[in-house]
Amino acid sequence: MRTPRILIPALAAAALATVLAGCSAADGTTSDTTSKPRASASSEPSVLPQSEVRVPDAKKTVTCNDGAAIVDQSGTEVTLKGACAKVTVSGNDSIVHLGDVDELIVESAISRITVGTAKTVSLTGNANDVLYSGDEPAKVTDEGTSNVVQADEVK
């Protein structure tokens, strides 16, 4: 006896549906197909607590020359002593300590920058924390993603 051709695909579809239903509810719970954010979830990026920040072993001091400094070291803790008119941070995965600056340009990714005051902050990199201890910057331009610019809580 031949099985009708329509019956085989129908049986296969039913078996597949049963297997998939078993996979999604294997723990005895049912899943809600409408996704709802958790109460603790936030679409806004947040600053990693200081206790969880990895401090690089490599240390470097940079200087301000003719009113400008470039911090291009990656995976390094960098300190710029004193004030500087324009600072560009392009090294990735670094911790950068700055004094007061007029213009801070952040092109890096995954860096933490502490600054006294900065009149303007421009971010084109991603996942950076800029923490200021002085006055809030007059202008912040963020063309990257997951960047945070906020007052430094640990003064």
Rosetta blueprint (number, residue, H / E / L):
1 M L
2 R L
3 T L
4 P L
5 R L
6 I L
7 L H
8 I H
9 P H
10 A H
11 L H
12 A H
13 A H
14 A H
15 A H
16 L H
17 A H
18 T H
19 V H
20 L H
21 A H
22 G H
23 C H
24 S H
25 A L
26 A L
27 D L
28 G L
29 T L
30 T L
31 S L
32 D L
33 T L
34 T L
35 S L
36 K L
37 P L
38 R L
39 A L
40 S L
41 A L
42 S L
43 S L
44 E L
45 P L
46 S L
47 V L
48 L L
49 P L
50 Q H
51 S H
52 E H
53 V L
54 R L
55 V L
56 P L
57 D L
58 A E
59 K E
60 K E
61 T E
62 V E
63 T L
64 C L
65 N E
66 D L
67 G L
68 A E
69 A E
70 I E
71 V E
72 D L
73 Q L
74 S L
75 G L
76 T E
77 E E
78 V E
79 T E
80 L E
81 K L
82 G L
83 A L
84 C E
85 A E
86 K E
87 V E
88 T E
89 V E
90 S L
91 G L
92 N L
93 D L
94 S L
95 I E
96 V E
97 H E
98 L L
99 G L
100 D L
101 V E
102 D E
103 E E
104 L E
105 I E
106 V E
107 E L
108 S L
109 A L
110 I L
111 S L
112 R E
113 I E
114 T E
115 V E
116 G L
117 T L
118 A E
119 K E
120 T E
121 V E
122 S E
123 L E
124 T L
125 G L
126 N L
127 A L
128 N L
129 D E
130 V E
131 L E
132 Y E
133 S L
134 G L
135 D L
136 E L
137 P L
138 A L
139 K E
140 V E
141 T E
142 D E
143 E L
144 G L
145 T L
146 S L
147 N L
148 V E
149 V E
150 Q E
151 A E
152 D L
153 E L
154 V L
155 K L
